[in-house]
């Protein structure tokens, strides 16, 4: 009996050692659940995801009649953990604690894909998304001061004779803001951080993108300093949803919902990615139904590949033009593009000063600023969209086309 026990012990030890070697080789760390709130960005090898996403996370979208309170059944049935509740979108972000390990693990991605398929078969679930990463749509350039042709070309100075956007709130879902900037500090109505880094009130802009976008849309104007903004009397709702490497759909969606719930008549999204997401689309629809015009950058791929959220029908997709009214070579295009605006060498606010940046990220807030002027005149979301499209300066082939949409915005004509 003692010999049998020793042999059994040796056999079990060898078997356990082999299992540990196999687990380490596959990159799976079953005994090490990942720390809540610690995310890793990766390029997945799984064709179903096809774009960077939060490692080990999925967004579960419930059917309309199912409350997110039922999420507890997922935890017990699938061994997952609910990381974030998105009640307005009837969705939750879940993580799989047993899917930690090395970034880029093919074994983990296959396991996550299987979990996604299992969840999609659940009768309570409408769809399951990867928690995709969206990148800011800008191309940095050397800082220098210059003329703001981005406001002059569309006739914003003439538009200000008719409209200033008094009392209108523009939601800027982006990387935060330099709240101490002299051209922005008086313009902030409310701000909140939706990323995992820092507290709810930490909207510090680590990359400068959100500060630049906010200044284009609504920098303090006629204050004898710095730059002007498209909508002089508009206020800013700052929803920090983007970090150094981009923003996840769950955080961006929360920023959109928060902006809509806090009275935004316009929401600017100078970010995007190639894959659609039920959660992100729900957020855009939510804002639209609340009466906000969602304006989004078309992207900087220079191809006709759709960029989301801009390609959603409820969003106004903005391409970029240069100072000669030509499409910027980097600007994405397609039948889904709605309108164009200046987006090359645009001078605006930047942490610690001012800088010129280039991208459809810069074109989008030009349109958001114009939308703010029109919202201040009492126009509805539908009326604002129609006015912007019908007064745009036709560029390229006659009529609407894939590169300019309806044409380059004309603020002077739109506000008459």
NURO-564944 format. One record per residue (C-alpha): x, y, z; residue number from 1. Coordinates in Angstrom, 2 decimals, padded with zeros to 5 digits. Example, Ala and Ser with C-alpha at 12.3 -4.5 7.8 and 13.67 -1.06 7.14 Angstrom:
2
        x        y        z  seq
   012.30  -004.50   007.80    1
   013.67  -001.06   007.14    2
REM end
This chain:
416
        x        y        z  seq
   000.00   000.00   000.00    1
   002.86   002.37   000.88    2
   004.64   001.54  -002.39    3
   001.45   002.19  -004.34    4
   001.11   005.57  -002.63    5
   004.68   006.55  -003.49    6
   004.25   005.49  -007.10    7
   000.94   007.37  -007.26    8
   002.55   010.46  -005.78    9
   005.39   010.35  -008.32   10
   002.90   009.87  -011.17   11
   000.70   012.74  -010.01   12
   003.70   015.07  -009.54   13
   004.88   014.30  -013.07   14
   001.40   014.84  -014.46   15
   001.05   018.16  -012.61   16
   004.46   019.28  -013.87   17
   003.46   018.48  -017.45   18
   000.21   020.41  -017.05   19
   002.09   023.48  -015.76   20
   004.51   023.33  -018.69   21
   001.60   023.11  -021.14   22
  -000.20   026.02  -019.45   23
   002.90   028.21  -019.57   24
   003.54   027.29  -023.18   25
  -000.02   028.21  -024.18   26
   000.16   031.55  -022.36   27
  -002.88   030.71  -020.19   28
  -002.68   031.70  -016.52   29
  -005.68   029.98  -014.98   30
  -004.68   030.73  -011.42   31
  -004.00   034.46  -011.99   32
  -007.18   036.47  -012.58   33
  -006.30   039.85  -014.05   34
  -006.56   042.84  -011.79   35
  -009.85   044.65  -012.25   36
  -009.37   047.78  -014.30   37
  -006.01   046.72  -015.79   38
  -006.40   046.48  -019.56   39
  -004.03   045.49  -022.31   40
  -004.32   046.52  -025.92   41
  -003.45   043.93  -028.55   42
  -003.74   043.12  -032.21   43
  -005.69   039.89  -032.10   44
  -004.91   036.99  -034.41   45
  -008.61   036.04  -034.44   46
  -010.24   036.99  -037.74   47
  -013.56   037.66  -036.03   48
  -012.08   040.55  -034.04   49
  -009.72   041.84  -036.70   50
  -008.78   045.02  -034.82   51
  -007.20   046.06  -031.50   52
  -009.40   045.38  -028.50   53
  -009.31   045.05  -024.72   54
  -007.67   041.73  -023.90   55
  -010.00   039.23  -022.26   56
  -013.06   041.49  -022.44   57
  -016.38   041.36  -024.26   58
  -019.42   043.65  -024.32   59
  -022.68   041.75  -023.91   60
  -025.74   043.49  -025.36   61
  -028.99   042.19  -023.89   62
  -032.31   041.95  -025.70   63
  -034.70   044.90  -025.18   64
  -036.90   043.11  -022.63   65
  -033.93   041.95  -020.55   66
  -032.47   044.16  -017.81   67
  -028.74   044.34  -017.12   68
  -029.62   043.16  -013.64   69
  -029.72   039.70  -015.18   70
  -025.96   039.96  -015.73   71
  -025.42   037.97  -012.56   72
  -026.61   034.87  -014.41   73
  -023.69   035.28  -016.79   74
  -021.21   035.30  -013.93   75
  -022.52   032.06  -012.47   76
  -023.11   030.30  -015.80   77
  -019.95   031.25  -017.68   78
  -017.42   032.04  -014.96   79
  -017.03   035.65  -016.07   80
  -016.96   038.90  -014.13   81
  -019.02   042.03  -014.83   82
  -016.56   044.93  -015.07   83
  -018.90   047.75  -016.06   84
  -022.65   048.29  -016.35   85
  -023.96   050.34  -019.31   86
  -027.66   050.56  -018.34   87
  -028.71   053.16  -020.92   88
  -027.38   050.87  -023.64   89
  -028.69   047.67  -022.00   90
  -025.19   046.21  -022.03   91
  -022.41   045.13  -019.69   92
  -018.65   044.76  -020.08   93
  -017.50   041.34  -018.90   94
  -014.03   039.91  -018.39   95
  -012.85   036.32  -018.29   96
  -010.47   036.06  -015.29   97
  -009.10   032.72  -016.52   98
  -007.96   034.27  -019.77   99
  -004.99   036.24  -018.46  100
  -001.46   035.62  -019.65  101
   000.88   036.86  -022.30  102
  -000.37   039.53  -024.71  103
  -001.12   038.13  -028.14  104
  -001.71   034.57  -026.92  105
  -003.47   032.68  -029.73  106
  -004.79   030.17  -027.20  107
  -006.44   032.93  -025.19  108
  -007.93   034.51  -028.30  109
  -009.40   031.19  -029.38  110
  -010.87   030.75  -025.89  111
  -012.32   034.28  -025.98  112
  -013.85   033.60  -029.42  113
  -015.45   030.42  -028.08  114
  -016.84   032.33  -025.08  115
  -018.22   034.98  -027.45  116
  -020.00   032.28  -029.47  117
  -021.39   030.63  -026.30  118
  -022.74   033.96  -025.02  119
  -024.35   034.76  -028.37  120
  -026.38   031.55  -028.06  121
  -027.81   032.68  -024.72  122
  -031.54   033.52  -025.15  123
  -031.12   036.72  -023.05  124
  -028.42   038.12  -025.33  125
  -028.91   040.12  -028.53  126
  -025.25   040.34  -029.54  127
  -021.71   040.21  -028.19  128
  -018.93   042.61  -029.23  129
  -015.21   042.70  -028.68  130
  -014.33   045.84  -026.70  131
  -012.65   047.52  -029.68  132
  -010.08   050.29  -029.38  133
  -010.80   053.50  -031.35  134
  -007.92   055.79  -032.31  135
  -007.99   059.61  -032.47  136
  -008.10   060.63  -036.15  137
  -005.25   063.12  -036.32  138
  -001.77   063.50  -037.78  139
   000.55   065.63  -035.61  140
   002.65   068.35  -037.22  141
   005.37   070.71  -035.98  142
   003.90   073.44  -033.79  143
   003.74   076.92  -035.30  144
   001.38   079.83  -035.32  145
  -000.50   080.84  -038.45  146
  -003.74   082.06  -039.88  147
  -006.92   080.19  -038.98  148
  -008.04   079.52  -042.54  149
  -010.15   076.69  -041.12  150
  -012.56   079.31  -039.79  151
  -012.14   081.87  -042.56  152
  -012.63   079.53  -045.53  153
  -016.12   078.41  -044.44  154
  -017.08   082.00  -043.50  155
  -017.38   081.67  -039.74  156
  -016.70   085.40  -039.13  157
  -019.74   086.29  -041.26  158
  -021.77   083.58  -039.54  159
  -021.10   085.23  -036.15  160
  -023.12   088.24  -037.30  161
  -026.18   086.00  -037.19  162
  -025.45   083.34  -034.56  163
  -023.10   082.76  -031.62  164
  -024.51   079.56  -030.11  165
  -025.52   081.10  -026.80  166
  -026.34   078.46  -024.17  167
  -025.53   075.46  -026.40  168
  -023.48   072.60  -024.98  169
  -021.05   070.67  -027.20  170
  -019.94   067.28  -025.92  171
  -016.29   066.52  -026.68  172
  -015.73   062.79  -026.22  173
  -011.97   062.65  -026.44  174
  -008.71   062.59  -024.45  175
  -009.70   065.23  -021.90  176
  -008.79   068.91  -021.76  177
  -006.25   071.39  -020.43  178
  -008.70   073.01  -018.02  179
  -006.25   075.78  -017.17  180
  -005.83   076.96  -020.76  181
  -006.76   080.66  -021.02  182
  -008.85   080.02  -024.15  183
  -010.78   077.11  -022.58  184
  -011.10   077.45  -018.80  185
  -014.20   079.68  -019.04  186
  -015.87   077.37  -021.58  187
  -016.16   074.15  -019.53  188
  -019.68   073.40  -018.29  189
  -018.92   069.93  -016.89  190
  -016.28   067.25  -017.23  191
  -015.86   063.59  -016.30  192
  -013.31   060.83  -016.75  193
  -014.56   057.48  -018.09  194
  -011.19   055.77  -018.45  195
  -009.76   053.42  -015.83  196
  -006.90   055.81  -015.11  197
  -007.42   058.52  -012.50  198
  -010.55   059.49  -010.63  199
  -013.87   060.64  -012.15  200
  -012.77   064.28  -012.09  201
  -009.32   063.66  -013.64  202
  -009.80   064.95  -017.18  203
  -006.14   065.86  -017.69  204
  -005.25   065.69  -021.38  205
  -002.12   063.57  -021.72  206
  -001.87   063.69  -025.51  207
  -003.26   067.13  -026.38  208
  -005.83   065.82  -028.83  209
  -008.95   066.66  -026.82  210
  -007.65   070.13  -025.98  211
  -007.01   070.84  -029.66  212
  -010.45   069.54  -030.71  213
  -012.22   071.52  -027.96  214
  -010.54   074.75  -029.07  215
  -011.59   074.29  -032.70  216
  -015.19   073.81  -031.66  217
  -015.54   076.48  -028.98  218
  -012.42   078.33  -027.83  219
  -013.02   081.68  -026.15  220
  -013.42   084.26  -028.92  221
  -012.92   088.02  -029.00  222
  -010.89   087.87  -025.79  223
  -007.74   089.51  -027.20  224
  -005.65   086.34  -026.91  225
  -004.89   083.08  -028.67  226
  -007.35   081.66  -031.17  227
  -011.07   081.81  -031.93  228
  -013.50   078.89  -031.81  229
  -016.23   077.97  -034.25  230
  -019.00   078.53  -031.70  231
  -018.01   081.53  -029.51  232
  -020.82   081.27  -026.97  233
  -021.02   077.47  -026.76  234
  -020.03   075.62  -023.61  235
  -018.08   072.37  -023.45  236
  -019.00   069.03  -021.90  237
  -015.69   067.20  -021.59  238
  -015.99   063.39  -021.54  239
  -012.52   061.88  -021.20  240
  -012.80   058.49  -022.91  241
  -009.45   058.25  -024.69  242
  -005.97   057.57  -023.33  243
  -002.49   057.53  -024.82  244
  -003.22   054.62  -027.14  245
  -006.87   055.27  -027.96  246
  -010.24   054.68  -026.35  247
  -012.31   051.57  -025.79  248
  -015.90   051.33  -027.01  249
  -017.22   050.92  -023.47  250
  -015.61   054.21  -022.33  251
  -016.50   056.10  -025.52  252
  -020.11   054.90  -025.31  253
  -020.37   056.07  -021.71  254
  -018.97   059.45  -022.72  255
  -021.58   059.79  -025.45  256
  -024.44   058.84  -023.12  257
  -023.19   061.18  -020.37  258
  -022.92   064.08  -022.82  259
  -026.45   063.47  -024.10  260
  -027.81   063.20  -020.55  261
  -026.11   066.50  -019.63  262
  -027.81   068.49  -022.33  263
  -025.40   068.31  -025.28  264
  -027.02   069.47  -028.52  265
  -023.89   068.48  -030.43  266
  -021.43   065.67  -029.68  267
  -018.06   065.53  -031.41  268
  -016.26   062.22  -031.97  269
  -012.83   062.82  -033.48  270
  -011.94   059.14  -033.31  271
  -012.74   055.90  -035.05  272
  -011.90   052.37  -036.08  273
  -012.66   049.89  -038.87  274
  -015.05   047.58  -037.04  275
  -018.67   048.22  -036.11  276
  -019.97   047.62  -032.59  277
  -023.55   047.16  -031.39  278
  -022.72   049.02  -028.17  279
  -021.17   052.02  -029.90  280
  -024.05   052.19  -032.39  281
  -026.56   052.07  -029.53  282
  -024.77   055.00  -027.89  283
  -024.90   057.08  -031.08  284
  -028.59   056.26  -031.54  285
  -029.24   057.11  -027.87  286
  -027.70   060.55  -028.30  287
  -029.59   061.16  -031.53  288
  -032.89   060.25  -029.89  289
  -032.06   062.68  -027.08  290
  -031.81   065.43  -029.70  291
  -028.02   065.67  -030.10  292
  -026.32   065.82  -033.49  293
  -023.39   063.37  -033.44  294
  -020.50   064.61  -035.60  295
  -017.65   062.17  -036.32  296
  -014.33   062.13  -038.13  297
  -014.31   060.08  -041.34  298
  -010.80   058.78  -040.63  299
  -007.31   059.12  -042.04  300
  -006.88   055.89  -044.00  301
  -007.05   057.56  -047.41  302
  -009.25   054.66  -048.56  303
  -012.97   053.95  -048.89  304
  -012.95   051.63  -045.90  305
  -015.76   052.57  -043.53  306
  -014.75   054.16  -040.25  307
  -016.95   053.84  -037.16  308
  -018.73   055.67  -035.56  309
  -018.70   058.05  -038.56  310
  -020.27   055.47  -040.88  311
  -023.36   055.00  -038.72  312
  -026.37   056.61  -040.42  313
  -027.22   058.64  -037.29  314
  -023.76   060.28  -037.31  315
  -022.58   063.10  -039.58  316
  -019.36   061.81  -041.19  317
  -016.77   064.53  -041.87  318
  -013.96   064.36  -044.45  319
  -011.00   066.77  -044.49  320
  -010.02   069.44  -047.03  321
  -006.95   071.66  -047.32  322
  -006.57   075.42  -047.77  323
  -007.11   075.05  -051.54  324
  -010.50   073.33  -051.01  325
  -009.08   070.01  -052.17  326
  -009.65   066.71  -050.38  327
  -006.75   065.96  -048.06  328
  -004.87   062.93  -049.36  329
  -005.23   061.09  -046.04  330
  -008.99   061.65  -045.72  331
  -011.14   058.52  -045.94  332
  -013.94   058.57  -048.49  333
  -017.05   056.71  -049.60  334
  -020.79   057.06  -050.06  335
  -021.09   057.13  -046.29  336
  -019.22   060.49  -046.03  337
  -021.67   063.36  -045.45  338
  -019.72   066.60  -045.61  339
  -016.18   068.04  -045.59  340
  -014.36   070.74  -043.59  341
  -010.81   072.13  -043.30  342
  -008.50   069.63  -041.61  343
  -004.92   070.42  -042.69  344
  -002.61   072.56  -040.53  345
  -005.41   073.70  -038.22  346
  -004.25   076.00  -035.44  347
  -005.95   075.52  -032.09  348
  -005.45   075.28  -028.35  349
  -002.93   072.78  -027.02  350
  -001.71   072.03  -023.48  351
   000.57   074.91  -022.57  352
  -000.16   076.97  -025.69  353
  -001.22   076.51  -029.29  354
  -000.34   074.12  -032.09  355
  -001.23   073.19  -035.65  356
  -002.49   069.65  -036.18  357
  -003.76   067.83  -039.24  358
  -006.47   065.19  -039.66  359
  -010.17   064.53  -039.95  360
  -010.07   064.97  -036.15  361
  -009.63   068.67  -036.85  362
  -012.33   068.79  -039.56  363
  -015.00   067.22  -037.35  364
  -015.04   069.95  -034.63  365
  -015.26   072.61  -037.37  366
  -018.63   071.04  -038.22  367
  -019.50   070.63  -034.53  368
  -018.89   074.38  -034.03  369
  -021.21   075.21  -036.92  370
  -023.83   072.83  -035.53  371
  -023.55   074.66  -032.20  372
  -024.29   077.99  -033.90  373
  -027.41   076.50  -035.52  374
  -028.56   074.82  -032.31  375
  -028.39   078.22  -030.64  376
  -030.94   079.45  -033.17  377
  -033.41   076.81  -032.01  378
  -032.97   074.30  -034.83  379
  -033.50   070.61  -034.09  380
  -030.98   067.86  -034.76  381
  -032.69   066.98  -038.04  382
  -032.89   070.62  -039.12  383
  -029.23   071.25  -038.27  384
  -028.12   068.25  -040.33  385
  -030.25   069.37  -043.27  386
  -029.03   072.98  -043.10  387
  -025.36   071.97  -043.02  388
  -025.73   069.61  -045.98  389
  -027.90   071.85  -048.15  390
  -025.71   074.95  -047.74  391
  -022.35   073.22  -048.24  392
  -020.15   074.41  -051.09  393
  -020.18   071.73  -053.78  394
  -016.66   070.45  -054.53  395
  -015.51   067.78  -056.97  396
  -018.14   066.26  -059.30  397
  -021.49   068.07  -059.34  398
  -023.76   066.96  -056.53  399
  -022.97   064.62  -053.68  400
  -019.87   062.50  -054.16  401
  -017.81   060.00  -052.10  402
  -014.85   062.33  -051.44  403
  -016.59   065.48  -050.22  404
  -020.11   064.29  -049.45  405
  -022.39   067.30  -049.91  406
  -019.31   069.57  -050.07  407
  -017.24   071.78  -047.78  408
  -019.27   073.42  -044.99  409
  -020.38   077.01  -045.53  410
  -021.05   078.58  -042.12  411
  -022.00   081.96  -043.59  412
  -024.73   080.43  -045.77  413
  -025.93   078.02  -043.11  414
  -026.62   080.73  -040.52  415
  -028.44   083.21  -042.77  416
REM end
